[in-house]
Amino acid sequence: MIRIAVTGAGGRMASKIIKTIIKQEDMKIVAAIGSSNTPLEGKDIGDIMGIGKMNIPITNSKKLFEVLKKQKPDVLVDFTIADATVDTIKISAKCNVNVVIGTTGFSDEQIEEIKECVQENKIKAVISPNMAIGVNVFFKIIEDITKTLNNYDIEIIEAHHNNKIDAPSGTAVKTYEIIAEALEKNKEENYISGRQGIVGIRTPKEIGMHAIRGGDIVGDHTVLFAGEGERIEITHRAHGRQVFIQGVLKSIRYVMGVAPGKIYDMGDVLGIK
C-alpha cells in the first residue's frame, strides 16, 4: 500500500486528487496539508470534501515536518504555488518522502534549488508542468515536428481560466523549451512574449509566446508552424481537471520503483522520451 500525503487540502485540485486516490486499491491517503493560513486546520478532509469522515484532519503547512515524521508517507503530491512548493520539497526531502509535483511557475533558481535538494537527500521526484497524458504525447509530437519544420515560423498560444496567476503557463514554457532545444536555439535570445507596437519584421529566430486568460478554460495549448503557402497547428485541449489526475496516479506508482536522487518527468513515466 502506497501511503500518500497531499498538499493544498481543501482546494479544488487537491480534492480531486484525494477523491481519486481513495478509489485505488494500492494507495492510501495518510495526510492532508493546507496552507499556512488555512481556516480549515483540524477539520476532517472527508467532511470538507463532502464524502464523509476520513479521520484525517487538515494540517497547517507550518507543521509539515511534524506530520510527515508522524504519518511517514511514501509520496507527497503537490499542486500549489512555486514558492510554497520549494519549501515543501525541502521538508519532504529531509523526511525522506518522495514527491510528485504538478506546480508551475518555478524560476530557474528555484529549479536548481530543487535539483540540489533531491540529489543531496537522495529522494525520488516526478516533476512536470502538466501531468495530462495527452499533453505529454503533445510534447513528443512537437519535438518531432519541429525537427522537420525547422525553417517555419513557430508561435505558441495558450489559454487558461481567469483565476490562473502565472503566465505563460508552465506547459507553454515547457513547449517553448522543447522547441528551442529541437532547433538548437538559445532559449533566452529567441523568446518573444507577445507583441505590441511597431515591432518590425518577424525574424527567423523568434519563437512567439502568447497567453490568453478568460472564463473557465481548463487549459488549451497550440503550436502554430507557419510556412510559405501553408500552416500546421497542433493543439491539445483539456476538457476537465481529471486528465491531470490520471497522470498523478501513474507518477505515484512510477516514483516508487525508480532510482533515488533524480528528478523524472512525464516523458519518463510514460516511456516516450
C-alpha positions as CSV (number, residue, x, y, z in Angstrom):
1,M,0.0,0.0,0.0
2,I,1.4,3.4,-1.1
3,R,1.0,5.9,1.7
4,I,0.3,9.4,0.3
5,A,0.2,13.0,1.7
6,V,-1.5,15.7,-0.3
7,T,-0.9,19.5,0.0
8,G,-3.4,22.2,-0.9
9,A,-6.0,20.4,1.1
10,G,-9.5,22.0,0.7
11,G,-8.6,23.3,-2.7
12,R,-10.2,22.1,-6.0
13,M,-7.2,20.2,-7.3
14,A,-6.3,18.5,-4.1
15,S,-9.9,17.4,-3.6
16,K,-10.0,15.8,-7.0
17,I,-6.6,14.1,-6.3
18,I,-7.8,12.7,-2.9
19,K,-11.2,11.6,-4.2
20,T,-9.4,9.6,-7.0
21,I,-6.7,8.2,-4.8
22,I,-9.1,6.7,-2.2
23,K,-10.6,4.6,-5.0
24,Q,-7.3,2.9,-5.7
25,E,-6.7,-0.5,-4.2
26,D,-2.9,0.1,-3.8
27,M,-3.0,3.7,-2.4
28,K,-4.0,5.3,0.9
29,I,-4.2,9.0,2.0
30,V,-2.5,9.5,5.3
31,A,-2.1,13.3,5.5
32,A,-3.8,16.4,4.1
33,I,-1.9,19.6,4.4
34,G,-3.5,23.0,3.9
35,S,-1.9,26.5,3.5
36,S,-0.1,28.3,6.3
37,N,-3.2,30.4,7.0
38,T,-5.8,27.8,6.3
39,P,-9.1,28.3,8.1
40,L,-9.7,24.6,7.8
41,E,-7.0,23.4,10.2
42,G,-8.2,20.5,12.3
43,K,-11.3,19.8,10.2
44,D,-11.7,16.4,8.6
45,I,-10.7,16.4,5.0
46,G,-13.5,14.0,4.1
47,D,-16.1,16.3,5.7
48,I,-14.7,19.3,3.8
49,M,-15.0,17.4,0.5
50,G,-18.5,16.2,1.3
51,I,-17.6,12.4,1.1
52,G,-17.9,11.6,4.8
53,K,-15.4,11.5,7.6
54,M,-11.9,10.0,6.8
55,N,-10.4,10.6,10.2
56,I,-7.7,12.7,8.5
57,P,-7.5,16.3,9.9
58,I,-6.2,19.1,7.7
59,T,-2.8,20.2,8.9
60,N,-1.3,23.7,8.7
61,S,1.7,23.7,6.3
62,K,3.8,25.2,9.1
63,K,3.5,21.8,10.7
64,L,4.5,19.8,7.6
65,F,7.7,18.4,9.1
66,E,5.9,17.1,12.1
67,V,3.1,15.5,10.2
68,L,5.4,13.8,7.7
69,K,7.5,12.4,10.5
70,K,4.4,11.1,12.2
71,Q,2.5,9.7,9.3
72,K,5.5,8.5,7.3
73,P,4.0,8.8,3.8
74,D,5.9,7.2,0.8
75,V,4.9,10.1,-1.5
76,L,3.8,13.7,-1.2
77,V,1.7,15.1,-4.0
78,D,1.8,18.9,-4.5
79,F,-0.2,21.1,-6.9
80,T,0.1,24.5,-5.2
81,I,2.3,27.6,-5.9
82,A,6.0,27.7,-6.7
83,D,7.3,29.4,-3.5
84,A,5.4,27.2,-1.2
85,T,6.3,24.1,-3.2
86,V,10.0,24.7,-3.0
87,D,9.7,24.7,0.8
88,T,7.5,21.7,0.7
89,I,10.1,19.7,-1.3
90,K,12.9,20.7,1.1
91,I,10.9,19.5,4.1
92,S,9.8,16.3,2.3
93,A,13.4,15.6,1.4
94,K,14.5,16.0,5.0
95,C,11.8,13.5,6.0
96,N,12.9,11.0,3.2
97,V,9.5,11.4,1.5
98,N,9.4,11.1,-2.3
99,V,7.5,13.8,-4.2
100,V,5.1,14.1,-7.2
101,I,4.9,17.8,-8.2
102,G,2.5,19.4,-10.7
103,T,3.1,23.0,-9.6
104,T,4.2,25.5,-12.3
105,G,5.9,28.9,-12.3
106,F,9.3,27.9,-10.9
107,S,12.2,30.3,-11.6
108,D,15.5,29.0,-12.9
109,E,17.0,29.5,-9.4
110,Q,14.2,27.5,-7.8
111,I,14.6,24.7,-10.3
112,E,18.3,24.4,-9.4
113,E,17.5,24.6,-5.7
114,I,15.0,21.7,-6.2
115,K,17.6,19.6,-8.1
116,E,20.2,20.0,-5.4
117,C,17.7,19.1,-2.7
118,V,16.6,15.9,-4.5
119,Q,20.2,14.9,-5.2
120,E,21.6,15.6,-1.8
121,N,18.8,13.9,0.1
122,K,18.5,11.0,-2.4
123,I,14.7,11.1,-2.7
124,K,12.8,10.4,-5.8
125,A,10.8,13.0,-7.7
126,V,8.5,13.3,-10.6
127,I,8.1,16.9,-11.6
128,S,6.0,18.0,-14.6
129,P,4.3,21.3,-15.6
130,N,1.4,19.2,-16.9
131,M,0.6,15.6,-15.9
132,A,-2.1,15.1,-18.5
133,I,-1.1,12.1,-20.6
134,G,-2.2,13.7,-23.8
135,V,-0.2,16.8,-23.2
136,N,3.0,14.7,-22.8
137,V,2.2,13.0,-26.1
138,F,1.7,16.5,-27.5
139,F,5.3,17.4,-26.2
140,K,6.7,14.4,-28.1
141,I,4.8,15.3,-31.3
142,I,6.0,18.9,-31.1
143,E,9.6,17.8,-30.7
144,D,9.5,15.5,-33.7
145,I,7.6,18.0,-36.0
146,T,9.9,20.9,-35.0
147,K,13.0,19.0,-36.3
148,T,11.3,18.6,-39.7
149,L,9.7,22.0,-40.0
150,N,12.8,23.8,-38.7
151,N,12.5,26.7,-41.2
152,Y,8.9,27.5,-40.4
153,D,7.8,30.4,-38.2
154,I,6.7,29.0,-34.8
155,E,4.3,30.5,-32.4
156,I,2.9,29.2,-29.1
157,I,-0.6,30.1,-27.9
158,E,-2.0,29.1,-24.5
159,A,-5.4,29.8,-22.9
160,H,-6.5,29.3,-19.3
161,H,-9.2,30.3,-16.8
162,N,-9.3,33.8,-15.3
163,N,-8.0,32.6,-11.9
164,K,-4.7,31.4,-13.2
165,I,-2.0,33.6,-11.6
166,D,1.1,32.8,-13.7
167,A,1.7,33.5,-17.4
168,P,2.7,31.9,-19.6
169,S,1.6,28.6,-18.3
170,G,4.2,26.0,-17.2
171,T,3.1,23.8,-20.1
172,A,3.7,26.6,-22.6
173,V,7.1,27.2,-21.2
174,K,7.9,23.5,-21.4
175,T,6.7,23.6,-25.0
176,Y,9.0,26.5,-25.8
177,E,12.0,24.7,-24.2
178,I,11.3,21.6,-26.3
179,I,11.1,23.7,-29.5
180,A,14.2,25.7,-28.7
181,E,16.2,22.6,-27.9
182,A,15.0,20.8,-31.1
183,L,16.1,23.8,-33.1
184,E,19.4,24.1,-31.1
185,K,18.5,27.7,-30.4
186,N,19.5,29.8,-27.4
187,K,16.5,29.8,-25.1
188,E,16.9,33.4,-23.9
189,E,17.7,35.0,-27.2
190,N,14.8,33.7,-29.2
191,Y,11.9,34.1,-26.7
192,I,9.3,36.7,-27.7
193,S,6.5,37.3,-25.2
194,G,3.6,38.7,-27.2
195,R,4.0,41.7,-29.5
196,Q,2.9,45.3,-29.2
197,G,3.6,48.5,-31.2
198,I,5.9,48.7,-34.2
199,V,7.9,45.5,-33.6
200,G,9.5,45.3,-37.1
201,I,9.6,42.3,-39.4
202,R,9.5,38.9,-37.7
203,T,13.0,37.3,-37.6
204,P,13.5,33.6,-38.3
205,K,15.0,33.3,-34.8
206,E,11.8,34.3,-33.0
207,I,9.6,31.9,-31.1
208,G,6.4,33.7,-30.1
209,M,4.6,33.1,-26.8
210,H,1.0,34.3,-26.2
211,A,-1.2,33.9,-23.1
212,I,-5.0,34.2,-23.0
213,R,-6.9,34.3,-19.7
214,G,-10.7,34.1,-19.5
215,G,-13.7,32.3,-18.2
216,D,-13.3,28.7,-17.0
217,I,-10.9,27.4,-19.7
218,V,-9.1,24.4,-18.2
219,G,-6.1,24.6,-20.5
220,D,-5.6,24.9,-24.2
221,H,-2.1,24.8,-25.9
222,T,-1.5,25.3,-29.6
223,V,1.8,25.4,-31.5
224,L,1.5,27.0,-34.9
225,F,4.0,26.2,-37.7
226,A,3.6,28.8,-40.5
227,G,5.4,28.3,-43.8
228,E,5.1,29.7,-47.3
229,G,1.6,28.8,-48.5
230,E,0.6,26.6,-45.6
231,R,0.5,26.2,-41.8
232,I,0.1,23.4,-39.4
233,E,-1.5,23.8,-35.9
234,I,-1.0,21.2,-33.2
235,T,-3.5,21.6,-30.3
236,H,-4.2,20.0,-27.0
237,R,-7.3,20.9,-25.1
238,A,-8.1,19.7,-21.5
239,H,-11.8,19.4,-21.0
240,G,-11.5,18.8,-17.3
241,R,-9.0,18.5,-14.5
242,Q,-9.4,14.8,-14.2
243,V,-7.0,14.4,-17.1
244,F,-4.2,15.6,-14.8
245,I,-5.2,13.1,-12.0
246,Q,-4.6,10.1,-14.2
247,G,-1.0,11.3,-14.7
248,V,-0.7,11.8,-11.0
249,L,-1.7,8.2,-10.4
250,K,0.8,6.9,-12.9
251,S,3.5,9.2,-11.4
252,I,2.9,7.9,-7.9
253,R,3.3,4.3,-9.0
254,Y,6.3,5.1,-11.1
255,V,8.2,7.1,-8.5
256,M,8.1,4.1,-6.1
257,G,10.2,2.0,-8.4
258,V,13.0,4.2,-9.8
259,A,16.4,5.2,-8.6
260,P,16.8,7.9,-5.9
261,G,18.5,11.2,-6.2
262,K,17.0,12.1,-9.6
263,I,14.1,14.2,-11.0
264,Y,11.9,12.4,-13.5
265,D,9.2,13.8,-15.7
266,M,6.1,12.5,-17.5
267,G,8.2,11.5,-20.5
268,D,9.9,9.0,-18.2
269,V,6.7,8.0,-16.6
270,L,5.1,7.2,-20.0
271,G,8.2,5.8,-21.6
272,I,8.1,8.2,-24.5
273,K,11.5,10.0,-24.2
